[in-house]
Amino acid sequence: MFSFFHHDRLLWLILAGFLFLATAYSVINPIHEGTDELRHYRFVRYLVENGQLPVQGEEPCRSQSHHPPLFYAAGALLTSWVDTGREVCTSPVSNPFWAYRYWDVGTDNKNMYIHPPSEGFPWSGEPLAAHLIRLLNVFIGAIAVFLTYLTGRLIWPEKPAYAAGGAAFLAFNPMFLYMAGTINNDVIAAMSGALVMYTAVRLLYQREGIQDPTLTGFVLGVVYVIALLSKFSLAPMILPLIAGLFLITHWKKQVREWFTANLILGVTAVALGGWWFARNAYHYGDPTGFNPVTELWGVRTPSESWGLVWLELPNVWSSLWGRFGFGQIPLPEAVYQGLWITTYLALGGTILWLLLRGADRLAGANSRLEPVYARRETIFSLLLLLLIVGLTVAVVISYMLLSPAGAMGRFLFPGLPAFALLLFWGITRWAALLGRPSRRVINFLAFTCNAAMIVLSAVALWGYIRPAYAVPSSWTDNQIPQGAVRTDVVFEPFIKLHAVEALPDTIRPGEEVELTLYWEVLAAPPGDYYFFVHLIDDVETMVTQRDTHPVTGKYPAGLWQAGDRFVDQIAVYVPETAYPASARLQIGFYAPGEGYRLSVSSAGISQGDAYTIDQLTIATDKDHVPLDLNFENQAFLQGYQYSGREFNPGETAAVTLFWSHPPDTTLKNLEVSLHLGDSSTTPLSTLPLEAAEPIVFNGQQAYLTRHLVTIPADYPPGKDFFTITLFDIFTRKRLNMIAERGNWIDNELPLAGIRISDIP
């Protein structure tokens, strides 16, 4: 079985590359930043501290206690000797500005927690325990890669490049590497899926059939229990095992062996894994333990969720390959599109190859194409792989219908080893269409896929994950660009601003102003101060604002030391709804909770509690504010226009909205409401979009709704804004705005600020 491994260099090269990269991912990514990592870690520590399994809903804090315990028990055994010095429910310091514009590629507040220098190497206490469990997961991921490669060698024993090419899509998948370098049970689920795949496929290659049905049934039962106790979503993986057993006994006409092996399989599964379901039934009245999960984490009604599932599929795909943390560290969209194209190519090549082979067979001609179906074991092995992928997809879609937390690509990991092998095999079908591809051609394709995936995983780590958590580097005077504006501004008494890089004079709605600030710490603060940026227009309304820890979350003031110098870059997004105006850009620091600001001085002269960096002009080349906002693919808001921005109580304001709809649809059954203030207020105007006035807008067919609202006579003076909501007239459900990536934005849209005067 393992006789070829001593000279199979491809396997060892792939494993070495995986171990190096996965370890690098685990070391570079700060602890607890992985998806649900803190709750997985708490499960392990609960076992260490209490010596028993937690009960859902009865823990003092949330953990992943609904999962089967195999991974967590292994982690507890590995780290039982580590004294963390902390209670199980001790929480790290949170970053309150985490996930700002989480869908954007970049480094802005991607860290969920604040990471002190004590977390650095050499590790001790909690960081040591966390990194040891991460290394355990790296080892488990390596087993998954090993089994994937081994399965490929079973299916294509004469061409190891097929196994190498398929293993590349697992071993060097950035998301799989990332999850292998954090604490979770998704990687052991992938390992279990790979184990089921290998076991089921290996059954087909028993030349003499089942020689010892008792041993075979026991092994199959153990494999299934490993899967069940890794993650309950692998329960359907009994089907590939049963299918493999049926095929080999059917081919060899071993009815008695089939019956005996199935019986032993069932007995073994009940004997080794039944206790988990009995425990769930005892504690929750539900053998699966799923009901308390939905009570704690939320539930959906399946009949109402198909539309949501469709909208969430892009997130499932992107997070299968690389959407890190809790999804707030994405890769560029081109990466996901490129992987879609690769998958389509593999699928298209497979279908075309099958059609041409079928045509040759129907014509009675000898096919010049590669005879992959020369052995029945090969075709049924591929069908078993397809079955595993299909079962995994079905489980994930079912979960998405039931839970708002289901749209995660990592839930596809049990089927990822099988998908990886099928993906590479599908790619090679294009070479097979040209005839019988030589070993050299397959080797080239395998090398190309491995190289491309290694480059992708390295770029993901060092180009996107590492910068998201990196502390700033220092600067010297000669590193300040010549175009920067030198300043002598002190935010008393802690920090001095030496320079600001030049800003644009004009900005458009939907664009961003990027500040680059050169700071020097004068004295260590007694605690944290938050940094703010305000853009205030000429009617004194807030166009936009940013509040954050300095260095966009990565270097809070509580970590400053006198003499530190650092560069801070912060992007201030001007909302798409911003109205044309002149505006001033101000910065400052304030104490959290208490709210007081640090005083500002320049050359010893007081500047108040905020420093004005520059004056900007917000401009558009239209006579309205142009927009392109998608309300659940039913209506698009193309723009809006005010009759003014300053109103007296009792005065009538006109707000004009411009709408369009997707092709082959109408605006029927939709109504739009206009609120003064947020959407919790009673709407001052509600109009059906079906009755909107048709117009030509920017050269396209569009529709106009004009909302005339009277400002209440007793309305308090000051700054305010209008908000619009769009809803279905039958269900009264609000429609959400959907971003280009498919994520939901909000179900209400605040427009630009207005001012209510104090003149009655």
C-alpha positions in Angstrom: 0.0 0.0 0.0 2.8 2.4 0.9 5.5 0.8 -1.1 5.9 3.6 -3.6 6.2 6.4 -1.0 9.9 6.1 -0.5 10.5 7.3 -4.0 7.4 9.4 -4.7 9.0 12.8 -4.6 5.9 14.6 -5.8 4.1 13.7 -2.6 6.9 14.8 -0.3 7.4 18.1 -2.1 3.6 18.9 -1.9 3.5 18.0 1.8 6.7 20.0 2.5 5.2 23.0 0.8 1.9 22.6 2.6 3.6 22.3 6.0 5.7 25.4 5.4 2.9 27.6 4.2 0.3 26.4 6.7 2.8 27.0 9.6 3.6 30.4 8.2 -0.2 31.2 8.1 -0.5 30.0 11.7 2.4 32.1 13.0 1.6 35.3 11.1 -2.1 35.4 11.8 -2.6 36.7 15.4 -4.4 34.4 17.8 -8.2 34.4 17.9 -8.5 36.3 14.6 -9.5 33.1 12.7 -13.2 32.4 12.0 -14.8 31.5 15.3 -11.4 30.7 16.6 -12.0 32.1 20.1 -15.1 29.9 20.6 -13.3 26.8 19.3 -10.4 27.6 21.7 -12.8 27.9 24.6 -14.2 24.4 23.9 -10.7 23.0 24.2 -9.9 25.0 27.3 -13.2 24.0 28.9 -12.2 20.3 28.5 -8.8 21.1 30.0 -10.2 23.0 33.0 -13.3 20.9 33.7 -12.5 17.5 32.4 -16.0 17.1 30.8 -17.9 18.2 27.7 -19.8 21.5 27.9 -23.6 21.6 27.6 -25.0 24.0 25.0 -26.6 27.1 26.7 -25.2 26.3 30.1 -21.6 27.5 29.6 -20.8 30.9 31.1 -19.8 32.1 27.7 -20.3 31.0 24.1 -18.2 28.3 22.7 -18.5 25.8 19.8 -20.0 23.3 22.3 -22.5 22.0 19.7 -19.8 20.3 17.7 -18.7 16.6 18.2 -15.6 16.5 20.4 -12.9 14.7 18.4 -10.8 17.7 17.5 -11.3 19.4 20.8 -10.3 16.3 22.8 -7.1 16.0 20.8 -6.4 19.7 21.4 -7.1 19.3 25.1 -4.7 16.4 25.4 -2.0 18.3 23.6 -2.3 21.5 25.8 -3.4 20.1 29.1 0.0 21.0 30.6 -0.1 24.6 29.6 -1.1 27.1 32.4 -2.7 30.0 30.6 -3.3 31.9 33.8 -6.8 32.8 32.5 -10.4 31.7 32.9 -12.0 29.9 30.0 -14.3 32.9 29.4 -11.6 35.5 29.5 -12.1 37.7 26.4 -9.3 39.5 24.6 -9.6 43.3 24.1 -12.0 43.9 21.2 -11.5 46.4 18.5 -14.8 48.4 18.4 -14.1 49.5 14.9 -13.5 46.0 13.5 -14.9 45.2 10.1 -15.2 48.7 8.8 -16.3 48.3 5.2 -15.5 44.6 5.6 -16.0 43.9 1.9 -13.1 46.1 0.8 -9.7 44.7 0.0 -7.2 46.4 2.3 -6.0 46.8 5.9 -8.5 49.1 7.5 -9.7 47.7 10.8 -9.4 44.1 9.8 -8.3 43.0 13.3 -11.1 41.9 15.6 -8.9 42.2 18.7 -6.1 44.4 20.0 -2.9 42.4 20.1 -0.3 43.4 22.7 3.4 42.6 22.4 3.0 39.8 25.0 1.4 37.7 22.3 4.7 37.6 20.4 7.3 34.9 20.2 8.5 33.2 22.4 5.0 32.2 23.3 3.7 31.4 26.8 0.4 31.0 28.5 -2.6 31.5 26.2 -0.6 32.3 23.1 1.4 29.1 23.6 -1.8 27.0 24.0 -3.4 28.6 21.0 -0.4 28.1 18.7 0.0 24.4 19.8 -3.6 23.7 18.8 -3.0 25.5 15.6 0.0 23.3 14.9 -2.2 20.3 15.6 -4.5 21.5 12.9 -1.6 22.0 10.5 -0.8 18.3 11.0 -4.4 17.3 10.5 -4.5 19.3 7.2 -1.3 17.5 6.1 -3.1 14.2 6.6 -6.0 15.5 4.4 -3.5 16.4 1.7 -1.8 13.0 2.1 -5.0 11.1 1.7 -6.0 13.2 -1.3 -2.8 12.4 -3.1 -3.1 8.7 -2.1 -6.6 8.6 -3.6 -5.3 10.0 -6.9 -2.6 7.4 -7.0 -5.2 4.7 -6.6 -7.3 6.0 -9.5 -4.3 6.7 -11.8 -1.5 4.4 -10.6 0.6 4.9 -13.7 0.4 8.7 -13.8 1.2 10.2 -10.4 0.9 13.7 -11.9 -2.9 13.4 -11.7 -2.6 13.0 -8.0 -0.1 15.8 -7.7 -2.3 18.2 -9.8 -5.4 17.4 -7.8 -3.7 17.7 -4.4 -2.5 21.2 -5.4 -6.0 22.5 -5.3 -6.3 21.3 -1.7 -2.8 21.8 -0.3 -2.3 25.3 -1.7 -5.9 26.6 -1.5 -5.3 29.8 0.5 -8.5 29.3 2.6 -7.5 25.7 3.4 -4.1 26.9 4.5 -5.6 29.7 6.5 -8.0 27.4 8.3 -5.3 24.8 8.9 -3.3 27.5 10.6 -6.2 28.4 13.0 -8.3 26.6 15.6 -11.4 25.0 14.1 -13.0 21.7 13.2 -13.4 22.4 9.5 -9.9 21.0 8.7 -10.6 17.8 10.5 -13.8 17.6 8.6 -11.8 17.9 5.4 -9.4 15.2 6.7 -12.5 13.0 7.4 -13.9 13.6 4.0 -10.5 12.6 2.5 -10.5 9.5 4.6 -14.0 8.5 3.5 -13.0 9.2 -0.1 -9.8 7.1 0.1 -11.5 4.2 1.9 -14.5 4.1 -0.5 -12.2 4.2 -3.6 -9.8 1.7 -2.2 -12.6 -0.8 -1.8 -13.0 -0.8 -5.6 -9.4 -1.9 -6.1 -9.6 -5.1 -3.9 -8.7 -7.6 -6.7 -10.0 -10.6 -4.7 -13.0 -8.7 -3.3 -13.7 -8.7 0.4 -11.5 -11.4 2.1 -12.4 -10.6 5.7 -15.9 -9.0 5.9 -15.7 -8.6 9.7 -12.4 -6.6 9.5 -13.7 -4.6 6.5 -16.9 -3.7 8.3 -15.0 -2.7 11.4 -12.6 -0.5 9.4 -15.6 1.1 7.6 -17.3 1.7 10.9 -14.2 3.3 12.5 -13.8 5.6 9.4 -17.5 6.6 9.7 -17.2 7.3 13.4 -14.2 9.5 12.8 -16.2 11.5 10.3 -19.2 11.7 12.7 -17.2 12.8 15.7 -15.3 15.3 13.6 -18.4 17.2 12.4 -22.0 16.2 12.3 -22.4 17.5 8.7 -20.5 14.4 7.6 -23.3 12.1 8.6 -24.2 11.6 4.9 -20.7 10.3 4.2 -22.0 6.8 5.1 -23.3 6.7 1.5 -19.9 6.6 -0.3 -18.7 3.9 2.1 -21.9 1.8 1.5 -21.7 2.5 -2.3 -18.0 1.4 -2.4 -18.8 -1.8 -0.4 -21.8 -2.6 -2.6 -19.9 -2.2 -5.9 -17.0 -4.5 -4.9 -19.2 -7.2 -3.5 -21.6 -6.9 -6.5 -18.7 -7.3 -8.9 -17.3 -10.3 -7.0 -20.7 -11.7 -6.3 -20.1 -11.7 -2.5 -23.6 -11.4 -1.1 -22.7 -12.9 2.3 -19.6 -10.7 2.6 -21.7 -7.7 1.7 -24.3 -8.5 4.4 -21.7 -9.3 7.1 -19.6 -6.1 6.4 -22.7 -3.9 6.5 -23.8 -5.4 9.8 -20.4 -5.0 11.4 -20.2 -1.4 10.0 -23.5 -0.5 11.8 -22.6 -2.3 15.0 -19.2 -0.5 15.1 -20.7 2.9 14.4 -23.3 2.5 17.2 -20.7 1.1 19.6 -18.1 3.8 19.1 -20.2 6.8 18.1 -23.7 6.1 19.5 -22.8 7.6 22.9 -22.6 11.1 21.4 -26.2 10.9 20.1 -27.4 9.4 23.3 -25.8 12.3 25.2 -27.5 14.8 22.9 -30.8 13.1 23.4 -30.3 13.2 27.2 -29.4 16.9 27.4 -31.5 18.3 24.6 -34.1 15.8 23.7 -32.6 15.7 20.2 -30.0 13.1 19.2 -28.4 15.5 16.7 -28.3 18.5 19.1 -29.3 20.7 16.2 -32.4 22.3 17.9 -30.5 24.1 20.6 -28.0 25.3 17.9 -30.8 27.1 16.1 -32.1 28.5 19.4 -28.7 30.0 20.2 -27.5 31.0 16.7 -30.7 31.8 14.8 -32.9 29.9 12.3 -34.5 30.5 9.0 -37.7 29.2 7.4 -36.6 27.0 4.5 -39.6 27.8 2.3 -38.7 31.5 2.5 -34.9 31.2 2.2 -34.3 30.1 -1.4 -33.8 33.7 -2.6 -31.4 34.4 0.2 -29.4 31.2 -0.6 -29.1 32.4 -4.2 -27.8 35.8 -3.1 -25.3 34.2 -0.7 -23.7 31.8 -3.1 -21.0 34.3 -4.3 -19.9 34.5 -0.6 -19.8 30.7 -0.4 -17.6 30.5 -3.4 -15.2 33.3 -2.4 -14.9 32.1 1.2 -14.1 28.6 -0.2 -10.9 30.0 -1.7 -9.9 33.0 0.4 -12.0 35.3 2.5 -10.1 35.4 5.8 -11.0 36.1 9.4 -14.8 36.5 9.6 -14.8 37.4 5.9 -13.5 40.9 6.4 -10.2 40.2 4.6 -11.1 39.4 1.0 -8.9 38.9 -2.0 -9.4 40.9 -5.2 -12.5 39.9 -7.1 -10.4 38.9 -10.1 -9.0 35.9 -8.0 -12.5 34.5 -7.4 -13.4 35.1 -11.0 -10.3 33.4 -12.2 -11.1 30.3 -10.1 -14.6 30.3 -11.5 -13.2 30.3 -15.0 -10.9 27.5 -14.0 -13.8 25.5 -12.7 -15.9 26.2 -15.8 -13.0 25.1 -18.0 -12.7 21.9 -16.1 -16.4 21.3 -16.3 -16.6 22.3 -20.0 -13.6 20.1 -20.9 -15.1 17.1 -19.1 -18.5 17.5 -20.9 -17.0 18.0 -24.3 -14.7 15.0 -23.8 -17.6 12.8 -22.8 -19.7 13.9 -25.7 -16.9 13.2 -28.2 -16.2 9.8 -26.7 -19.9 9.0 -26.8 -20.1 10.1 -30.4 -17.2 7.8 -31.3 -18.8 4.9 -29.5 -22.2 5.4 -31.3 -20.4 5.6 -34.6 -18.6 2.4 -33.9 -15.3 4.0 -34.4 -12.1 3.5 -32.4 -11.7 6.6 -30.3 -8.4 8.4 -30.5 -9.1 9.9 -27.1 -7.5 8.8 -23.9 -9.3 5.5 -22.8 -9.9 6.6 -19.2 -12.9 4.2 -19.1 -10.8 1.2 -19.9 -11.2 0.1 -16.3 -14.5 0.1 -14.5 -12.7 1.0 -11.3 -11.8 4.3 -12.7 -15.2 5.4 -13.8 -16.8 4.3 -10.5 -14.0 6.0 -8.5 -14.8 9.3 -10.3 -18.5 8.8 -9.6 -17.8 8.2 -5.9 -15.8 11.5 -5.9 -18.8 13.2 -7.6 -21.1 11.7 -5.0 -19.0 13.1 -2.1 -19.0 16.5 -3.7 -22.7 16.4 -4.3 -23.5 15.3 -0.8 -21.4 18.1 0.6 -23.0 20.8 -1.5 -26.5 19.4 -0.6 -25.6 19.6 3.1 -24.4 23.2 2.8 -27.4 24.4 0.9 -29.7 22.7 3.4 -27.9 24.5 6.2 -28.1 27.8 4.4 -31.9 27.3 4.2 -32.0 26.7 7.9 -29.4 29.1 9.3 -28.2 32.6 8.6 -24.7 31.4 9.4 -24.6 28.8 6.6 -23.1 30.8 3.7 -19.5 29.8 4.4 -17.2 28.1 2.0 -15.4 26.3 4.8 -18.5 24.1 5.2 -17.6 22.6 1.8 -14.3 21.3 3.2 -15.5 17.7 3.6 -15.9 17.5 -0.2 -12.9 19.7 -1.1 -10.4 16.7 -1.5 -12.8 15.0 -4.0 -13.5 18.3 -5.7 -9.7 19.0 -6.0 -9.1 15.7 -7.8 -12.1 16.2 -10.1 -11.0 19.8 -10.9 -7.6 18.8 -12.1 -8.9 15.8 -14.0 -11.4 18.1 -15.7 -8.6 20.5 -16.7 -6.6 17.7 -18.3 -9.6 16.8 -20.5 -8.6 19.6 -22.8 -5.3 17.9 -23.4 -7.2 14.6 -23.8 -9.3 16.1 -26.5 -6.1 16.3 -28.6 -5.5 12.6 -28.3 -3.8 10.6 -25.6 -1.9 13.1 -23.5 1.7 12.1 -22.8 3.1 11.8 -19.3 5.1 15.0 -20.1 1.9 17.0 -20.8 0.2 15.8 -17.6 3.4 16.6 -15.7 3.4 20.1 -17.1 -0.2 20.7 -16.2 0.4 19.4 -12.7 3.4 21.6 -12.3 1.5 24.6 -13.6 -1.4 24.1 -11.2 0.9 23.6 -8.2 3.0 26.7 -9.1 -0.1 28.9 -9.6 -1.7 27.8 -6.4 1.5 28.2 -4.4 1.9 31.8 -5.8 -1.7 32.5 -4.9 -1.4 31.2 -1.4 1.9 33.1 -0.8 0.4 36.4 -2.2 -2.7 35.9 0.0 -0.5 35.5 3.1 2.2 38.1 2.6 0.2 40.5 0.4 -3.2 40.6 2.2 -3.3 38.8 5.6 0.1 40.0 7.0 -0.5 43.7 6.1 -4.0 43.5 7.7 -2.3 43.0 11.2 1.1 44.6 10.8 2.1 47.4 13.2 3.4 50.5 11.5 7.1 51.1 10.8 9.0 54.1 12.0 9.9 57.1 9.8 12.7 59.6 9.6 12.6 63.2 8.5 14.0 62.5 5.0 11.2 60.0 4.4 8.5 62.6 4.4 7.6 63.3 0.7 8.4 66.7 -0.7 4.7 67.3 -1.6 3.6 66.8 2.0 2.4 69.7 4.1 4.6 70.2 7.1 2.8 71.1 10.4 3.6 71.9 14.0 0.4 70.6 15.5 0.4 69.0 19.0 -2.6 67.1 20.4 -1.8 67.9 24.0 0.1 66.4 25.6 0.7 63.1 23.9 1.4 63.3 20.2 2.6 65.7 17.5 1.6 65.8 13.8 4.7 66.5 11.7 3.2 66.3 8.2 0.2 65.6 6.0 0.5 64.4 2.4 -1.3 66.6 0.0 -5.1 66.1 -0.6 -7.2 66.6 -3.7 -9.0 69.9 -4.1 -12.1 68.2 -5.4 -13.8 64.9 -4.5 -16.8 63.2 -6.0 -19.5 61.3 -4.1 -18.5 57.7 -3.8 -14.8 58.5 -3.9 -12.4 58.5 -0.9 -10.0 61.0 0.7 -6.8 59.2 1.8 -4.9 60.9 4.6 -1.3 60.0 5.3 -0.2 61.4 8.6 3.3 61.4 10.1 3.1 61.2 13.9 5.6 61.4 16.8 4.6 60.3 20.4 5.6 62.9 23.0 4.4 61.0 26.0 2.8 57.6 26.7 -1.0 58.1 27.3 -2.6 56.6 30.4 -5.0 54.6 28.1 -6.6 54.6 24.7 -7.7 57.6 22.7 -9.7 57.2 19.6 -8.9 59.1 16.4 -11.6 60.9 14.4 -11.9 62.5 11.0 -14.9 64.7 10.2 -15.9 66.1 6.8 -18.3 69.0 7.5 -20.0 70.9 4.7 -21.0 74.5 4.3 -24.4 74.0 5.9 -22.7 72.5 8.9 -23.9 69.0 8.4 -21.6 66.0 8.7 -20.9 64.6 5.3 -19.0 61.7 6.7 -16.9 60.8 9.7 -14.4 58.1 10.8 -13.7 57.0 14.3 -10.9 54.4 14.8 -7.9 53.4 16.8 -4.8 55.0 15.2 -3.3 53.1 12.3 -6.8 51.9 11.5 -7.0 49.6 14.5 -3.5 48.2 14.6 -1.7 50.6 17.0 -4.0 51.9 19.7 -2.8 54.8 21.9 -2.5 52.5 24.9 0.5 50.9 23.3 2.4 54.1 22.5 5.7 54.9 24.0 7.5 58.2 24.1 9.7 58.7 21.0 7.6 56.4 18.8 7.2 57.6 15.2 4.7 56.1 12.9 2.9 56.7 9.6 -0.9 56.5 9.7 -3.0 56.1 6.6 -6.7 56.4 6.8 -9.3 56.5 4.0 -12.4 58.6 4.5 -15.1 57.6 2.1 -17.4 60.3 0.8 -20.9 58.7 0.7 -22.5 58.2 -2.7 -25.4 60.2 -1.4 -23.2 63.3 -0.5 -24.6 66.5 -1.9 -22.4 69.0 -3.9 -20.9 71.5 -1.4 -17.7 72.9 0.0 -16.4 71.1 3.1 -13.7 71.2 5.7 -11.7 68.2 6.8 -11.0 68.0 10.6 -9.1 65.5 12.8 -8.7 65.0 16.5 -8.5 62.5 19.4 -11.1 61.8 22.1 -11.3 59.6 25.1 -13.7 56.6 24.7 -16.6 56.6 27.1 -15.9 60.0 28.5 -16.0 61.7 25.1 -13.6 64.7 25.9 -11.2 65.6 23.2 -7.5 66.4 23.4 -6.8 70.1 23.0 -4.9 71.1 19.9 -2.1 73.7 19.6 0.1 74.9 16.8 3.3 77.0 17.5 1.9 77.4 21.1 -1.4 78.9 19.9 -4.6 77.0 20.8 -6.6 75.6 17.9 -9.5 74.3 19.9 -10.2 70.5 20.1 -10.0 69.7 16.4 -7.5 70.6 13.6 -8.7 71.6 10.2 -6.4 70.0 7.6 -7.9 71.3 4.4 -11.0 72.6 2.5 -12.4 70.4 -0.1 -15.1 70.7 -2.8 -17.6 67.9 -3.2 -18.7 68.1 -6.8 -20.7 66.2 -9.5 -21.2 66.9 -13.2 -24.9 66.2 -12.9 -27.8 68.4 -11.7 -28.6 65.6 -9.2 -26.7 63.2 -7.0 -25.9 60.1 -9.2 -26.4 56.7 -7.6 -26.6 53.1 -8.7 -28.1 51.2 -5.7 -29.5 47.7 -6.1 -32.6 46.9 -4.0 -32.6 43.0 -4.1 -32.6 43.0 -7.9 -36.1 44.5 -8.0 -35.4 48.2 -8.3 -32.4 50.4 -8.8 -32.1 53.9 -7.3 -30.3 56.0 -10.0 -30.1 59.3 -8.2 -31.9 61.9 -6.2 -32.3 65.7 -5.9 -33.2 68.2 -3.2 -35.1 71.4 -3.7 -32.8 72.9 -1.1 -30.8 72.0 2.0 -32.0 74.6 4.5 -35.6 74.7 5.5 -37.8 76.6 8.0 -40.4 74.8 10.2 -43.6 74.6 8.2 -41.8 74.9 4.8 -42.3 72.3 2.1 -39.2 70.4 0.9 -39.2 68.5 -2.4 -37.1 65.3 -2.8 -37.0 63.7 -6.2 -35.9 60.1 -6.7 -34.9 58.5 -10.0 -35.6 54.8 -10.4 -35.1 52.0 -12.9 -35.7 48.2 -12.9 -33.9 45.1 -14.3 -34.9 43.9 -17.7 -38.1 41.8 -17.9 -39.4 43.1 -14.6 -41.5 46.0 -13.4 -41.8 48.3 -10.4 -45.1 46.8 -9.5 -45.9 45.9 -5.9 -43.2 48.3 -4.5 -43.6 51.4 -2.4 -41.0 53.9 -1.3 -41.2 55.9 1.9 -39.4 59.1 2.8 -38.6 59.8 6.5 -37.3 62.9 8.2 -34.6 61.3 10.4 -33.9 57.6 10.5 -36.4 55.0 9.4 -37.9 54.6 12.9 -39.8 57.8 12.4 -43.3 57.9 10.7 -42.8 58.4 7.0 -43.8 61.9 5.7 -44.4 60.5 2.2 -45.1 57.1 0.7 -45.6 56.6 -3.0 -46.1 53.4 -5.1 -43.3 52.9 -7.7 -45.9 51.6 -10.1 -47.3 55.1 -10.4 -43.9 56.7 -10.9 -43.6 59.1 -13.8 -41.6 57.6 -16.8 -38.7 59.8 -18.0 -35.5 59.6 -19.9 -32.7 59.7 -17.4 -29.1 59.8 -18.4 -30.1 58.5 -21.9 -32.0 55.5 -20.4 -35.6 54.8 -19.5 -36.3 55.6 -15.9 -39.0 56.6 -13.5 -39.4 59.6 -11.2 -41.1 59.9 -7.8 -41.4 63.4 -6.3 -41.9 63.6 -2.6 -43.3 66.8 -1.2 -43.0 66.9 2.6 -43.8 69.7 5.0 -41.4 70.2 7.9 -43.5 70.1 11.1 -44.0 73.6 12.6 -42.7 72.4 15.9 -39.7 70.5 14.5 -36.6 71.3 16.6 -34.0 73.3 14.8 -30.6 71.8 13.9 -29.0 69.3 11.6 -31.0 66.3 10.3 -31.4 64.2 7.2 -33.9 62.4 5.0 -34.0 58.5 4.8 -35.7 56.4 2.2 -37.0 52.8 2.6 -38.3 50.5 -0.1 -40.7 47.7 0.7 -43.1 45.1 -0.8 -46.7 46.3 -0.5 -48.0 42.8 0.3 -45.4 41.4 2.8 -44.4 44.9 4.1 -40.9 43.6 4.1 -38.1 46.1 3.5 -35.8 45.5 0.6 -32.1 45.4 1.3 -29.5 47.1 -0.8 -27.0 44.6 -2.3 -23.4 45.4 -3.1 -21.6 44.2 -6.2 -20.0 41.3 -4.2 -23.5 40.1 -3.2 -23.3 41.2 0.5 -26.3 43.1 2.0 -25.7 46.7 2.9 -28.8 47.9 4.7 -32.5 48.2 4.3 -32.6 52.0 4.7 -30.7 54.7 2.8 -29.8 58.0 4.6 -29.6 60.9 2.1 -27.4 64.0 2.6 -27.9 66.1 5.6 -30.2 69.2 5.8 -30.5 72.0 8.3 -33.7 73.1 10.0 -33.6 76.8 10.9 -34.9 78.2 14.2 -37.1 80.7 12.3 -40.8 79.8 12.8 
